[in-house]
Each structure stands twice: as C-alpha cells, then as structure tokens.
Amino acid sequence: MPAAPVRADAGRRLSPVERTYLWMLLPALVVLALTVLVPLGLLLRNSLYHWQFSKPWLSGFVGLENYRDMLQDARFGASIWRAFVFIASTVAVEVTLALGLAELLSVRVRGMALVKSGFLLPMVLPPIVVGIMWRIMYHPTLGIVNYFLRFIGLDQAWLAEPGLALFSLIAVDVWQWTPFLLLMFLAGYAAIPQELYEAAHVDGANRWHRFRGVTLPLLRALIVVGVLFRTVDGMKIFPTIHIMTEGGPGEATEVMNYYAYKIAFAYTNVGYSSALSFVMFLLAIAVSIGLIRAARRLGATI
C-alpha cells in the first residue's frame, strides 16, 4: 500500500512575519467570538429551556422538547413557505430587472452617470423609512397607488387583503433592492473587454445574441454572488414587515423570522423562540454554503 503523500511544508515552523500576522488577527478573532459565537451559544442554550416571561416559575431545562414542538407547529411550517415565496420571488424579479437595466445603462452616452445615480437612490433609504413611505402609498383611500389605479378600476386594499399583502411587500423589496444588484452588474459590465463585443458584432450577432453569448456567461459568477447576498438579506427581512403589516392580515405576511419575533415578544416564550431562531440560523448557513459553492464553481473568488 503506497504511503500517504507528505506536504512539503509539513512540520515547518512559522516565520516571524507569519507569527506577527497571527498576533494581529487575534483582536479580530476575539471580537468575532464575543459578537457571534457567544450569542450563538447562548441562543442554543436558551433553546433547551422552557423560559417564558409571563410564567417564570415554570422555567427549567426541557432538552429537545422545543424542537419536537417545532416539528408539530403548522404555523412555523407556513411561515417557512411564505419566506420561500418571498425570497424566491424577490430574487428572481430583482436579478431579471437588474440585468435588463444594466444592459440598457451600459451604453456609453452623455449624461448616463446621472441616470445611473437616480436608479441607486432607493437602496440608500433606511428600511423603516421605506416601510412608512410605502404604507402611506398603499393606503386604500389616500394612497397614490390607488389614486392612479382607481381610474381603471384596479384599486385594492393592498395591505388588508391576505392574497395581496405578501406580494405588495415583494414589490416594495424589488423597488428598494434592485438597484443593489444593478450596481453589482454594472461593475461586471465594466470589467468585460469591449473586444469581445466587437468580435461578436463582426460575426453578425445582434444585441440579444451578444447578451446571451458574451455578457451572460461572463456574469454568471457575479449573478450567483448577487443571489447569495439577496437571499441572505431576504431571510432576515424585518423592518418593512413590522412597519407595513406586522405579519398580517392574519398570518399572511408572517415569515419565519417575524414568527420567531412574535413568539418571543408577543407570547413571551423565549425558549421556543430561541429554538426557532437557531433552526433559522442553520437554514441560512446551509443555503449560504450551497450558493458559495455554486459561485466558486462558476469562478467567483469568495
């Protein structure tokens, strides 16, 4: 049986410079441990206890009971489905719109920089401001959305109808965060050599063929990175939902993280809320790892 290969640097001592780098990293590692690992450990610990503010005399260690309750909680399952619908819809629409806008705005003409700056304005607004602004705009009688739709008979109670509330929030998220992906894709366009487009043009390719054959393959890794960012952001959406619907009407916009918030601060069950939050953390890690691997296969350096 052949011996296992030995690495050339096996057993090598660290050089003074490398030891200095490690000492310089130590403060950052300590801060990371204090701000991430310690709260995560406390979250896991709390998830193993029955801890309810309204009944503190019943607090005690329950092991995996909170996790068993979670498997039987249909409301939590429904909140995961709503989160999936929200994330899948927003990411798909935002990527499509951002790619289309990037293709249009990549033309080098006078004044295009000002136009690009205008498109980036929504993403610099705080989510709370966006939620208040769109809640007013969606108002059934005073809002500007229904003001224009009323002329063609399409005015609705956008945030009061269970079938429309979630998609109204999706529209808000698309409006605010499509510029983020647009900014990423414009940077990707700027890195593509113009010679490739000129060669495709000489071969008789029209604009659609150039986009499909040149732009899209070279932006695939960047698109996956953008999907990763927006997916993670979508999993932790909170201010917009809290300001606009508070998870309603009924449970129509109650996604998984907002459900965990309600369990903790409306029903005061911190133990069960901690279990929900820890499971959401594991789901976020799993999704992130999958998307990072996909991005690396496509050539992204992340």
Buried (B, 14 or more C-beta within 10 A) or exposed (E): EEEEEEEEEEEEEEEEEEEEEEEEEEEEEEEEEEEEEEEBEEBBEBBBBBBBEEEEEEBEEBEEBBBEBBEEBEEBEBBBEBBBBBBEBBBEBBBEBBBBBBBEBBEEEEEEEEEBEEBEEBBEEEBEEBBBBBBEBBBBEEBEBBEEBEEEEEBBBBBBBEEBBBBBBBBBBBBBBBBBBBBBBBEBBEEBEEEBBEEBBEEEBEEEEBBEBBBEEBBBBBBBBBBBBBBBBBBEBEBBBBBBBEBBBEBBBBBBBBBBBBBBEEEBBBBBBBBBBBBBBEBBEEBBEEBBEBBEEBEBEE
